[in-house]
Amino acid sequence: MTLRDLASYPAQEAFSEIGAKYHQHVQELSAGIKGQSFAYGDDPYQEVAVFPAQAPNGVVLAFLHGGGWTNGYKEWMAFMAPPLNAVGVTFVSVGYRLAPQVYWPNGVQDAAAALRWIHDNIAEYGGDPERILVGGHSAGGHYAMWLAVRDDWQSALELPLDIVKGALPVSGVYDFTEGNGMPGRPRFLGDNEANDLDASPMFTLQKMPPVLMSWGEKDFPHLITQGERMEAIYREHGGHTETLVLVDCDHLAASYACGDAQQAWLSGVTTWISARNF
């Protein structure tokens, strides 16, 4: 089916001021861009949107939207598809259930189930199931990194351990433990304080595919700090990581840059992919 009308979704939490601004702008950026929606579960949020490339090179980027784990739609990220499709990448925007409908780890389990759908079906749309990269912005960047570095979710879905060949988090969150710099404890973690560590990719590294982490030069300070610490810890453990600081971008502009062929994110990602021959 075609992309959903956002009004067809069950209600979300009220947007914050910054969330409302983002919601409005990405709808404008994504207007008129066509993709196909496919369900991987029974809930309306358990869907992916596929945007095939006209001349696919096999690389697949599964991308998770942000929204503080309480807001967001897979349709938000449609604006990223045209420039990625133009360089041969099959783009898939991943939806997932939100808090307070569900709490940790249900949202990231949804994302994992979406990867199962992608692995099993993406060849029909020009993608190679053995060349899947995972990315996301903000909350989506958190889920992307968690999926990339953990080895305890693939077997239950009968997926290869190395299904995620690389990760592309943008302005991601990597630490929910005490002293992480965040203004508060996110609601999606629920009441169990043990979730804070389990949800923190920074401290639960089990495998380390190549990672290209990006954030805005004017991003939220705690996200810049977390990104720098994540890079250092990844390297200390022998992982391969690179960083891309998006000049003059705040938290929202870092996302917008991902769909702008004139910005450094696309050229940086294209070079990074080519250098690793994913």
N, C-alpha and C positions, 0 to 999 in steps of 0.2 A: 504494500500500500504506500501511498505518498506520505510525506511528512505530516505529522499531526498539527491540527489547529491547537494552539496552546490552551484555548478555552475548553478543550475536551479532556484535559487532565484534571484529576482530583485537586482540590485546593492545596496550596502550599502555605507556609508561614508568610506573614506580611514581610515585604521587602524592607530592608534598611534603606536609608537615603542613598548610600553608595550602590546598594544592590539594585534599586529602582533605576538609577542612572545607567548602570551596566545593562540591565534588562532592556531598556528602551533602545540603547545604541546597538547592541548586537542584533536585535530584531531588524533594525534599519540596515545593518551591514549584510544580513542574511536574506533580505527580501528578494524573492524571485529565484533563489538558488534551489534547484530541485534535487531530491534524493529519494531513496526508498526506505521505508520503515519495515523492520522485521521484529517479531516478538521472540524473546528467549525465555519468557515467563508469563504468568497470568496477569500481573499488574501492569497498568498502562505505562508506568515508569520503567518497566523491564523490557526495553526495546533498544535496538540499535538503528542508526540511520546510515545507509551505505551510499557513498558517492564515488562511483567508478571513474577511473581515468580513461580518456579516449585512447591513449597509447600506454597501457600499464607496463611498468617495469617489474612488477611482482611485489614490490615493497608495500606493506600494509601499515598504516598508522591508525591504531585504535585510540581515540582521544576522549577524555572524560572532562565534562564541564565543571566549573567551580560553582560557588554559591553557598559556601559556609556549611556544607553538608545538610542544609535545610531548604535550599532553593536550587532552581536550575532545571533546564530542559535540554535534551539532546539536540533540539532544533537550534539552540543558541549558537552552536559551533559550525553551522553550515557555511558561514563566511570563510572558514579556513579551507574549504574544499577546492575552490577554483585554482589558487596558486599551487597547491600540492598536486592536484590532478595534472596540472600543466607540466610538472616535472616527472610524471609517471606514477605517483603514489596513489594507491587506493585508500581513500579516507573513510573512516568509520567513526561516527560520533556515538558514544555510549551513554545511554540513560541508566539510572539506578534509583532505587527507592531512597527517600530522604527522611531525616529526623523531623519531627518526633514520630512519624509513622513507624520507623524502625530505628534501632540503635546498633552500635558496633557489636559484631562485625558484619551485620546483614548487608550494608551498602557495598562493602568491598567484596562480599560474596556474590552480590549481583554482578559486579564488574567482572569477576572471575567467570561466572556463568556466561556473560556476554562474550568473553574470549573463547569459550567453548563453541558458541554459535559461530563466531568468526572463523575459528579453526576449521570447523566442519563445512562451512558454506562459502567462504570468501573466494574460492577458486572460480565459482560461477560468475564472479564480477571482476575478474582480472587479477586478483590477489593471490599470493603464494602463502599457504598456511604455514610454511617454514620460514617466513620472512616477516613476522609480526613484531612491530614496535608498539610500545604503549606510552602515551603521553597524557597530559592533563594540565589544567590551569587551577591554581590555588587548591581547593579541596580535591579537585580532580588530579592535581599533581601529586598530592599525598597518596591517593589510591594507586596511581600509576607506579610510584616508587615502591610502595608496599608490595604490590604484585610482582615487581621486578626482582626484589631481593629476598623474597620468601620462597621456601621450597616445600611448604606444608599444605598447599591447596590444590596442586595440580593432579595428584593421584586420584582424589575423590571424583574428579571430573574426567578421568581417563585421558588426561592430556600429557604430552611430553614435558619433562621437567624444564626444558629450555624453550618452552613455547614463546616466552618473551625474550626476543633477541637483543633488545636494547630499550632504554627508557629516555623519555623526553619531557621531564616535568618542568613546568613554567610556574614560577612563584609558588612552589610547593611548600607544604608543611611536613616536617620530618621528625618533630620531637614534641610530645605531649606531656613529658615528665616535668617535675617541679623545676622552675628556673628557666623555662623555655622562652620567656619574653612575651608570650601571648597575653592579651588583655584579660582573658578569662578562659575557663575550661569549656571547650565546645560541647554543646548538648548531645551531639551524636554519640559521645563516649558512654552515655548512660550512667548508672549509679555505681557500677563496679569500678573501683579505682585501679584494679589490675589491668583494665583496658588501656590505661594511659601508656604503659610500657609496651603492651602487645601491639598497639596501633602506631608505634614510633619506629619507622624504618631505620632511623639513626642507630638504634640500639638492638635491632633484631636482624642483622645481616646474616643470611644463610647462603646466599649466592650473589654473585656480583657481575651481571652483564654490563656491557658498556653503557655509560650514562652521559647525556648532555643536559646539564641543568641550566636553566635560564631564569633570570629575574630582572625586574626593572631597576634602572639606576636610581629612581626615586620611589622604589617599592616600599612597603611597610618595613620599618627597620628590623623587626623580629624575623621577617622572612629572609632578608638579606643575611642576617647573622646565622640563621638556621642553614641556609644554603651554603655558606662558607664553611660551617662546621661539618655539614654532611659531606662536602667535598673532601675535607681533610681526613675525616674518619674513613671514607671510602678508600682513599689512597693508602692510609695506614694499614688497611686490611688487604691491600694488594689489588684493589679494583681499579678499573680504568674509567676516569671521569674527566669531563671537560666542562667549562662553564662559559656562558654567554651572557654578558651584562647588556641589557637593552638600553641604549643611551637615551636619556631624557624621558624615559617611560616610568609612570607610576604603576600601581597595581593593575588598574584597568587597562591602561595603554599597553602593558606587557601582553595582555591577551589580544588586544586589537592588532598588535604587531604580527601576531601569528597568522593573520590572514592578509597581510600586505606584502605583495611581492617586492616592494621597494625597501622594505625594512630588513634589518640584518638577520632576523630569526630564520627566514626561509633560506637565505643563502648559506647561513651557518649550518642549518639542518641538512641541506642538500650536500654540502661539502663533507659533513660528518658521516652521512650515510654512504657516500661514494668511497670515502677513505676506508670504511670497514667492510664494504662489499656485502652488506646484509642480504 
